[in-house]
Amino acid sequence: MSSATIAERHFKAALDEANTEGVDPDALCRSLLGLVVNQYLQSRSVADVQSELRFLAENCDPDTDFAFMRP
């Protein structure tokens, strides 16, 4: 089983539980993101975590090709 499969399963379960409990999905995502950042900081530098987050933020548009992609 891949890490992505595990993450997707747990993320869906968290969203389902949030929905059942009436918790805003954006609030849940912010909480999960905070947990991820805290875990990253256990083994990575602040600059490295910032770089990771910046890359994700700059490349999150699903309609935009990456600069290194070919047509």
N, C-alpha and C positions, 0 to 999 in steps of 0.2 A: 504494500500500500504506500502511496506517495504522500509526501508532506502536504501537498495541495489538496489531496483527497481528504486527509484528516482535518485540515483547516476548514475546508468547505462544509464538512459534516458538522463540526462543532459550531461554526458560524451560523449555519441554518438552524441548528437547535437553539442557539442563543436568540436569534431573531424570532423563532416560534415562541419561545418562553416570554420574550419581551412583549410580543403581541398579546399573548394570553394574560399577562400581568398589566397590560395597559401602559407599558413603558415605551416612550418615544424611540423609534429606531435610530434616529440621529444621536440621541443621548447614549444609547448602547454602543454605537460605533465610536463615539468619542471616548467612552470608557475603555473599549477594547484597544483603540489606538494608543491610549495612555499606557495600558498594560504592555503592549508590544514595545513601545519606546523604552519603558522601564526595563524590560527584559533585554533589549538590545544594549542598554547602557551597562549591563552586568559584564559584558565582554567586548564592547566596542567603545571607541572614543566618541565624545560629543560631536566632533567634526564629522566623523564617519556616519553617525546616525543622521545628522543634519543633511549630509550628502545623499544618503539613501532616501530620505523623505523628500528632498528637493527633486531628485530624479523622478520619483513617483508622481509628485505634484505637476512637474513639467510635462509628463508623458501620460497623463490620465485621460486625455480626450480619445475615445475609441474611434473617432472619425479621422484622426490625424495619423499619418504614417510616421514612423521613426525616420530620422534623417538618414540612417544607414540602410533603409529598405529600398529595394529596387521596384520599379513599376512592373 
